[in-house]
Amino acid sequence: MIASGPWPAGPRAEAGASLHLLQWFRNLSTPGFFMHRETLEVCDANTQGGALLGRSRSLSIVNGRLALAQKGAIERLRAALRDLDDAPQAHAIELDGDHAVMRLEPMAGSEMVSVLIITQSPETHIWADTGSVFGLTPAEDRLVRQLVDGYNIDEVAERLKISVETARTHVRRAYLKIGVSSREQLFAALSPFRLPA
């Protein structure tokens, strides 16, 4: 049932909302799918999820069920699913030579689980407007985002086509504005503004 609010209620409204949610899920840029908690049968996937399951060497569908190539990975996933309560959980997996996180969330009133695959690639993130939040210049904002994305100061300077000394000046000014004194503190301060694409 849809929560009450300033929108129409009733079966037609619920059907319309369900269609909007389905469309949103299909277009979501984060790979996702629904699977049965016990059998690991994959029932539906969004466009990105279907593409990932079709091309990955580590994560695939075999006879309609989720399969993980890494030794012991299915057993660890089954254990995580057994321990899954009402709240979402994160489960780490190997994904084609890199690491990823499966966001596992039980679907209320069923044995289904929604799964989102979140990779750590900087290219798969979008940023909120951190510059306006912290009063950063556009150059400082671009620079600190790349630091949080995992690039070192020399790489950032090269990518932004500025000298290393100019990059360091931007970092010092950004640290003062954000109120941090280390890269770890910078990451902690900016991470809430960095979302999976």
ZAVO-980692 format. One line per 2 residues: number of its first residue (from 1); their letters; for each residue x negated, y negated, z negated of N, C-alpha, C. Coordinates in steps of 0.1 Angstrom, whole numbers. Each point is the difference from the previous one (the first is absolute). Layout:
N
NUM> a> X:Y:Z:X:Y:Z:X:Y:Z; ... .
end
This chain:
197
1> mi> -8:12:0:8:-12:0:-9:-12:0; 3:-10:8:-7:-12:1:3:-9:-12 .
3> as> -10:-6:-6:3:-9:-11:9:-12:4; 7:-4:-10:9:-11:2:-8:-13:3 .
5> gp> 6:-9:8:-7:-12:4:8:-8:9; -5:-10:6:8:-9:8:2:5:15 .
7> wp> 1:13:1:2:6:13:12:10:-1; 5:3:12:12:9:0:-3:13:-7 .
9> ag> 10:6:-6:-1:13:-6:9:10:7; -2:13:-3:8:10:6:-7:9:9 .
11> pr> 6:11:6:-6:9:8:-7:-5:13; 7:-10:6:-6:-6:12:-13:-8:-3 .
13> ae> 0:-7:-11:-12:-7:-4:-11:9:-4; 3:11:-7:-10:10:-3:-6:7:12 .
15> ag> 9:3:10:-5:6:12:-9:-10:8; 3:-13:0:-8:-10:6:-13:-2:-7 .
17> as> 0:0:-13:-12:-1:-8:-9:12:2; 6:12:1:-8:12:3:-7:0:13 .
19> lh> 7:-6:10:-6:-1:13:-11:-10:0; 1:-11:-8:-11:-10:-1:-12:6:-7 .
21> ll> 3:8:-10:-11:7:-7:-7:10:8; 7:7:8:-5:10:9:-9:-7:11 .
23> qw> 5:-11:5:-8:-8:10:-12:-6:-6; 1:-5:-12:-12:-5:-7:-10:11:-2 .
25> fr> 4:12:-5:-9:11:-2:-7:4:14; 8:1:10:-6:4:13:-10:-10:5 .
27> nl> 2:-13:-3:-10:-10:5:-11:-3:-10; 1:5:-12:-11:-2:-10:-13:4:6 .
29> st> -10:-9:-2:-13:3:6:-8:9:-9; 4:3:-12:-7:10:-8:6:14:3 .
31> pg> -9:10:4:5:13:3:8:6:-12; 12:5:3:8:6:-10:9:11:5 .
33> ff> 4:9:-9:9:11:3:7:4:-12; 10:8:2:8:7:-11:-3:15:1 .
35> mh> -2:6:-12:-3:14:0:7:6:-12; 3:13:1:6:7:-11:-11:3:-11 .
37> re> 4:-3:-12:-10:1:-11:-5:15:-2; 8:10:2:-5:14:-2:-6:6:12 .
39> tl> 7:-2:12:-5:7:12:-10:-7:8; -1:-13:-3:-8:-10:8:4:-1:14 .
41> ev> 13:3:3:6:-1:13:1:-15:3; -5:-5:11:1:-14:4:13:-2:8 .
43> cd> 9:-8:-6:13:-2:6:1:-12:9; -7:-10:-2:0:-12:9:-13:-8:-3 .
45> an> -4:-7:11:-12:-8:-1:3:-13:7; -6:-11:-4:1:-12:8:-10:1:11 .
47> tq> 0:-11:9:-9:1:12:-14:2:-4; -5:-8:-9:-14:1:-4:-3:14:-7 .
49> gg> 9:5:-8:-2:13:-6:0:11:10; 9:0:10:0:10:10:-13:-1:8 .
51> al> -5:-12:3:-13:-1:8:-11:6:-8; -1:-4:-13:-11:5:-9:1:16:-1 .
53> lg> 12:5:-2:1:15:-1:-4:7:13; 2:-7:11:-3:6:13:-14:-1:4 .
55> rs> -8:-10:-6:-14:-1:5:-10:3:-11; 4:1:-12:-10:2:-11:-5:15:0 .
57> rs> -13:1:-3:-6:14:-2:2:5:-15; 3:-10:-9:1:3:-14:14:2:-5 .
59> ls> 10:-6:7:14:0:-5:9:3:13; 8:10:-1:8:4:11:12:7:-4 .
61> iv> 8:4:10:12:8:-3:-2:14:7; 1:10:-8:-1:14:5:13:7:-3 .
63> ng> 7:5:10:13:7:-2:9:-9:-8; 0:-13:3:9:-9:-7:-4:-5:-14 .
65> rl> -11:6:-5:-4:-4:-13:-13:-8:0; -2:-8:-10:-12:-8:-1:-12:9:-3 .
67> al> -11:-2:8:-12:7:-2:-12:-9:-2; -9:3:-9:-12:-8:-3:-12:9:3 .
69> aq> -9:-5:7:-12:8:4:-10:3:-11; -2:-10:-9:-10:1:-10:3:12:-10 .
71> kg> -10:8:-3:2:11:-8:6:-4:-14; 10:7:-4:7:-3:-13:9:-12:0 .
73> ai> 1:-7:11:8:-13:0:15:3:-2; 5:10:6:14:3:-1:3:4:-14 .
75> er> -8:8:-7:2:4:-14:0:-13:-9; -9:-9:3:0:-12:-8:12:-9:2 .
77> lr> 5:0:13:12:-8:3:12:7:-7; 1:13:1:11:7:-7:0:-3:-15 .
79> aa> -12:0:-6:0:-3:-14:4:-15:-3; -4:-9:9:5:-14:-2:15:-1:2 .
81> lr> 6:8:9:14:0:2:8:6:-12; -6:10:-6:6:6:-12:0:-10:-11 .
83> dl> -10:-8:-1:-1:-10:-11:7:-13:3; 5:-1:12:7:-12:3:13:-2:-8 .
85> dd> 1:-11:-6:13:-3:-8:8:-10:8; 7:-9:-6:8:-10:7:-8:-12:6 .
87> ap> -12:-2:-4:-8:-11:5:-10:5:11; -3:-9:9:-9:3:11:-14:3:-6 .
89> qa> -7:9:7:-14:3:-4:-9:-1:12; -13:-2:-2:-10:-1:10:-8:13:0 .
91> ha> -3:6:12:-7:12:1:-11:-2:11; -12:2:-4:-12:-2:10:-1:12:9 .
93> ie> -3:-3:12:-3:11:10:-11:-4:9; -6:10:6:-10:-3:11:7:-1:13 .
95> ld> -3:-10:8:7:-2:12:-10:-3:11; -3:10:8:-9:-1:11:-13:-6:-3 .
97> gd> -6:5:-11:-14:-4:-4:0:-13:-9; 12:-5:-3:1:-12:-9:10:4:-11 .
99> ha> 3:-10:-8:9:3:-11:13:-8:2; 11:5:-5:12:-7:1:8:4:-13 .
101> vm> 11:-8:-2:9:3:-11:14:3:5; 5:10:-5:14:4:2:8:-6:-11 .
103> rl> 10:-9:4:9:-5:-10:12:9:0; 2:8:-11:11:10:-1:11:-6:-9 .
105> ep> 12:0:6:11:-5:-8:12:9:1; 5:5:-11:12:9:1:12:-7:4 .
107> ma> 8:6:8:13:-6:5:11:5:-10; 6:-10:-6:10:3:-11:10:9:5 .
109> gs> 3:10:-9:11:10:3:-3:10:11; -13:2:3:-3:10:10:-14:6:-2 .
111> em> -3:10:7:-14:5:0:-9:-6:10; 4:-11:6:-8:-7:10:-10:-10:-7 .
113> vs> -11:-2:7:-10:-9:-5:-4:-9:12; 0:-13:-3:-5:-9:11:-16:-1:-2 .
115> vl> -7:0:11:-14:0:0:-5:-12:9; -8:-9:-5:-7:-10:8:-14:3:-1 .
117> ii> -7:-1:12:-15:3:1:-6:-14:0; -8:-3:-10:-7:-13:0:-15:2:1 .
119> tq> -5:-6:11:-14:1:3:-7:-12:-6; -13:1:-1:-8:-11:-5:-7:-9:10 .
121> sp> 3:2:13:-6:-8:10:4:-15:-1; -9:-9:1:3:-14:-1:10:-4:11 .
123> et> -1:6:11:9:-3:12:15:3:-3; 3:8:-11:13:4:-2:6:-8:-12 .
125> hi> -5:-12:-2:6:-9:-11:4:-13:5; 10:-6:-6:5:-13:2:-2:-8:-13 .
127> wa> -2:-13:2:-3:-8:-12:11:-10:-2; 3:-3:-12:9:-11:-4:-9:-13:1 .
129> dt> 6:-11:-1:-7:-13:1:-8:-3:-12; -11:6:-2:-8:-2:-12:-6:-14:0 .
131> gs> -3:-6:11:-5:-13:1:8:-10:-8; 13:0:3:9:-10:-7:2:4:-15 .
133> vf> -1:12:-4:2:4:-14:-12:-5:-8; -12:1:6:-12:-3:-8:-7:-14:4 .
135> gl> 6:-6:10:-5:-13:5:-13:2:8; -1:11:7:-12:2:8:1:-7:14 .
137> tp> -11:-4:5:-1:-5:14:2:13:9; 4:-2:13:2:11:9:-13:8:1 .
139> ae> -12:-7:0:-13:8:1:-2:8:-12; 2:-5:-12:-1:7:-12:9:12:-1 .
141> dr> 12:-2:4:11:10:0:-5:12:10; -4:-3:12:-4:10:9:-12:8:-6 .
143> lv> -9:-7:-6:-12:6:-5:3:10:-12; 8:-5:-9:2:9:-12:9:12:4 .
145> rq> 9:-2:9:8:12:5:-9:11:6; -10:-5:7:-10:10:6:-8:7:-11 .
147> lv> -4:-8:-10:-7:6:-11:8:11:-7; 13:-3:-2:9:10:-6:2:12:9 .
149> dg> 0:-3:13:1:11:10:-12:9:1; -11:-3:-8:-11:8:0:-13:-4:7 .
151> yn> 1:-11:6:-12:-5:7:-10:-7:-9; -13:0:2:-9:-7:-8:-2:-14:6 .
153> id> -7:-9:-8:-1:-14:4:-7:-1:13; -10:8:4:-7:-1:13:9:3:11 .
155> ev> 8:11:-2:10:4:10:11:-11:2; 5:-5:-11:10:-11:1:-6:-12:8 .
157> ae> -12:-4:-4:-6:-12:7:-1:3:15; -4:12:4:-1:3:14:13:0:7 .
159> rl> 10:6:-7:14:1:6:6:-14:1; -3:-9:-9:6:-13:1:-9:-10:7 .
161> ki> -11:5:5:-10:-8:7:-4:-13:-8; -4:3:-12:-5:-11:-9:-13:5:-6 .
163> sv> -8:-9:-6:-13:5:-6:4:7:-13; -10:8:-5:2:7:-13:1:-10:-11 .
165> et> -8:-11:1:1:-10:-10:13:-7:-1; 6:-3:12:14:-6:0:10:10:-6 .
167> ar> -2:12:3:9:11:-5:-1:0:-15; -12:-1:-6:-2:0:-14:6:-12:-7 .
169> th> -1:-12:7:7:-12:-5:15:2:-1; 6:6:11:14:2:0:4:10:-12 .
171> vr> -8:10:-2:3:10:-11:-1:-7:-13; -10:-8:-3:-1:-7:-13:12:-9:-2 .
173> ra> 4:-8:10:12:-9:-1:13:8:-2; 1:11:7:12:9:-1:0:6:-14 .
175> yl> -11:5:-5:0:6:-14:5:-10:-10; -5:-13:1:4:-10:-10:15:-2:1 .
177> ki> 5:-1:12:15:-3:2:8:12:-5; -4:12:2:7:12:-4:-2:3:-14 .
179> gv> -11:-5:-6:-2:2:-14:-7:13:-3; -9:5:9:-7:13:-2:-15:-3:1 .
181> ss> -7:10:-5:-15:-1:1:-7:12:5; 8:10:5:-6:12:6:9:5:12 .
183> re> -6:8:8:8:6:11:11:9:-6; -3:7:-11:11:8:-6:11:-8:-4 .
185> ql> -2:-11:-7:10:-9:-4:8:-6:12; -8:-3:11:6:-5:12:10:10:6 .
187> fa> -5:13:1:9:10:5:12:2:-9; -1:-1:-13:12:2:-9:9:-12:2 .
189> al> -5:-12:2:9:-12:2:7:0:13; -7:5:11:6:-1:13:8:13:5 .
191> sp> -3:11:-6:6:13:4:15:-1:0; 7:-6:-9:15:-1:1:5:-7:12 .
193> fr> -8:-8:7:4:-7:12:-4:8:13; -5:11:-2:-4:9:12:8:12:0 .
195> lp> 9:1:11:9:11:1:-2:9:12; 4:12:-1:-2:9:12:9:-6:11 .
197> a> -5:0:12:7:-5:11:12:9:4 .
end
